[in-house]
Amino acid sequence: MGRPFTTSQGELLFYHHWSADPPDGWWGPPKRLVERRPHVLGLDYWPGCEGLKVAASEAGLTADAMRPLPASGRLPVVTWTVSDGNLMSGNAGGAHAARWFEDAPEPGDASEPGDAPEPSGRIVETGLQIQRGRGLGLWVRYRGSASMFVVSLNVESQQLEFGTMTWMRDGSSLNLHVEELVDYPLTAGVTYRVRLLIRYAFAEIYVDDQLVRSFVCREELEPSVLGFFSDLADGTFQDPRRWLMTG
């Protein structure tokens, strides 16, 4: 449920809130209400939402913070390389993932109890370029299981994929069980700016500041356990950055 409103600066925004199984709910971050073309409206990221980022929690990617998930196979199905804050993915015959370990301040690290609300989510931003192959994306683990919520940009099918990632029986690769598809024009070799907001069971994905989907996950997310996904693709996560989310 939502409604448009105009700010004192004359910006036209859209406010909404949404829910999973009651009483779980979340106040959705306001979005800019824009006209994409005559008679077609869209929602864009509102710069005022930068205020959701906890001050001093910004973290870039380091080699020590990136670790591929375990695999039982003798040879990796994806190669991962960190260089100058970027993450390169090399297709070696499968789909796999790497975890971005938490190196931001822990929730509740205020100097005195009650100094600040405990952050309950994360904001992740990265440039994403698929040079060849299928797709790249981001994942967040579910709080109650070893499975993961994933959003992947699939350049082959020209779609964004939303779903659940699980281990294959032999553990050598990962399976993506797609739950929702969104048609989206994607081109190999082009860099897209991807932004993911996560809190509780809710995820919002923006590509180049345009809202693609507000997605209700099948269970609550564990926002401190997240990372990168590569599905039969060579590509680069450019300057990924992460913040704690307040509010």
N, C-alpha and C positions, 0 to 999 in steps of 0.2 A: 504494500500500500504506500502511496506517495503522492506528492503534489509539487507543482512548481512554485517558486517565489523569487522575488527580486531583492537583492541586497541593497544596502544604502549607497553602494558604489555603482548601482545600476546593472549588476551582473544577474543574468537569468540562470537560476540554479534549480535542480530537482532534488528534493528531499524524499527519502523513503526509509522504511524499515521492513525487515523480513524475518521469517522464522522457519525453524525445522519442526521437530516435534515439540509442541508446547510443553513447558513454558520457555524453551530455548528461543532466543531471538537476538537480533543485533540491529542497532541503529546504523543504517547504511551511510557511508560517507557521502556528503553532498557531491553532486556532479554538475558540470556545465551543460545546460540544455542548448543544443546547437541545431542549426538547419544544415544538413549534409548537402541537400540539393532541394529544389522547389518541392514543398509539401512532404519532405522526408526528414524527420527529426532524429537526432542521435544524442548520446551522452558521452561527454569527455571528462577526463581527469581535471579536477578543480585545483589550481595551485594552492588554495587555502588549506587543502588536506596535507600539505607539508607539515602543518602543525601537529599531525598525528605521530610524526617521527620523534622519538625520545632524544632530547639533546644529548650529544656526546656518545650516542650508542652506535654511530655509523661504523661499519666494518667492511673493508674490502677483502678480497680473496688472497690468501697466502698459500704457499705450497704446503706448509705444516697443517693448515686447516682443512685441506682437501684430501680425502681418503676414499679410494674406490670401495664399494661394498664387497664383502667376501664372495668368492666364486670357487666352486669345487673343481672346475676344469683346470687343466694344467696350463692352458694358454688363455690369455685374456681375450674377450670378445670385443672390448673397447679399450683403446689406449687413451690415457688422460695425461695432459701436460699443462703445468701452470708456468706462465712466463709473463713478467711485468704486469701482474694483476689480472691477466686474462686466462681463460681455461680453454684449451684445445682438445677436441674429441676426435679420435681417429677410429674409423670403422674397421674392426678386425673380425667381422662375421656374426655380430649379434646385437642384442639390446642389453644395456647395462646402466648402472647408475653410480654416482659418487656422492658421498656425504660432505656437506660443508659444515664443519664442526663449529660450535658456538664460540665466538671469541669477543662477543659484545658483553657489557656488564650484565650480570645476572639479575633477574627480576627481584625487587625488594632490596637492592643495594643502596638505598637512600641512607644518608648518614644517621638519621633518626627515624624511628618508626613513625609512619604517617606523613613523612616529608613529601612523598609523591605517590600517586596511585600505582599499583603494581601493573606493569605492562602485561597485556594478555594476548598479544598477537605479534606478527612480524610483517614488515614490508620488504620485499625483495625487488630490486631493479637490475636489469642487465641488457646489454645489447646482445642480440642473438642472430648469428649468420650461419646458414646451412650452405656449405660449399657444394656438396653432392650427397646423394642418398635420400633417406626418408625424412627424419625429423629429429629435433632437439626440444627439450623442455625442462620443467622444474617439478620437483616432487616434495611432498610433506608427509611425514608418517602419521598414521592414525594413532590416537592416544591408546586405544585398547587392543591393538594388534600389531603384527610386524608388517602388514600391508601398508601401501602408501597411496595417497591421492596424487595424481599427476596431471599436468596440463602440458601438451606437446604440440608444437607447430609442425605439421606434416606437409612438406613442400610437394610430395608426390601426389597426395590426394587433394591438395589445396583446401585443407581443413585444419581447425584447431580441435584437438582431441582431449576430452575430459574423462577421467576414469580412475580405476584402481589398478595398481601394479602389484603383482605377486611373484614369488619365486617359482621358477620351473622346478620340477621334481628333483632333477639332479643338481640344482643350484648353480648351474653354469651360466644361466642367463635369466632374464626377467620377462614376464608376460604382462602386457598392458591390456586390461579388460575395459574396452571403451564403453562409457555410459552415455555420453552425449557428444555430438559432432556439430561444429559450427563452420559453415562454408566461409572461407576467407582467402583472398588472393595472396599467394606467397610466391616469391621468386628466389631461386637459388642464387647465392652470391650477394643478396641484398641484406643489409643489417636492419633488423627490427628492434625497436626499444620496447622491452617487455617489462611490465610492472605487475607484481602479484601482492595482494593484500589478503592476509589470512587471520582469522580470529574464530575461536570455537569451532563450529562445523561449517563455517562460511568462508568462501574464497571469491575474490574479485580479480579478474584478469584484464589488463589493458594492453593494447598493442599500439605503439605510436600515439599514446594518450587517448585513444578511443576505447571506451568500454566494450569488451567483447562479450563477457558473460558474468553475471552474479550467480555463483554456483553453490548449492547446498550439498555438502559431502554426506556420504552415507553414515558417518560417525564423526565424533569430535576429533579435531586435529591436535597433534603435539607440535606447536610452532617452533620449538627449539631444535627439532630434528628434521632437517630439510637438505636438499641438494639438487643435483643436476642429473638429467636423463638424456641418454643418446640411443636412438633407435636406427641402427644401420645407416649411420650418417657420419660424414666428416664435416666439422664445423667449429665455431668459436663462440664462447660466452665472453662478451667483451665488457671488461671492467664491472663485473658483478658487485653489487653493494647491498648491504642489509642493515635494517634498523629495527629496534624494538618499537612496538606500536603502543601508544597510550590511548586513553579515552574509553 
